[in-house]
Amino acid sequence: MSEEEKAKIYEDYYLRVRNYILSKINNFEEAQDLCSDVFVKVYDKLDTFDKNKSSISTWIFTITKNTLIDYYRSNHVELELNDNIQYEVDEDDEDDDICTPDNLDKLAEALKMLSDKERFVIVSYYYSGKTLKEISVNMGISYAYVKILHKKALFELKKCINL
């Protein structure tokens, strides 16, 4: 592939890749660094790209997603809780009764007992207001696995705060 073709790929996808990464990590400098990492990988592996298997866009965003997963794993991304946690109860989920104002202090301590993935799911769902489907996309794991993590985390939280 010529240098002009490589430059065209960069011009066509840089902003889309950077904005996608930025939407996942919310840190402009790190998003730019990760975007650079993505394009280094793209250029290094360009000879392995098979246009019969996928489009260039799909291929680049697969590399982007995998780069984000590596970033999350290597940086052990942790979330801080805000004192003003608010949530909306999903009426058809009977396990949401643990997230009441009376239990918030106990809940904050109990969150420390969860795995990083479970804590990320709980905080993303109740604090950030993301759906389980959105969380699965952010984490790069299946929706079914996020549902399992959610239920397991709620079970563990109930045990920790004696509900």
Secondary structure, DSSP 4 states (H G I P E B T S, - for coil): --HHHHHHHHHHHHHHHHHHHHHHH--HHHHHHHHHHHHHHHHHTGGG--TTTS-HHHHHHHHHHHHHHHHHHHHT---PPPTT------TT-GGGGG-SGGGHHHHHHHHTTS-HHHHHHHIIIIIS---HHHHHHHHTS-HHHHHHHHHHHHHHHHHHTT-
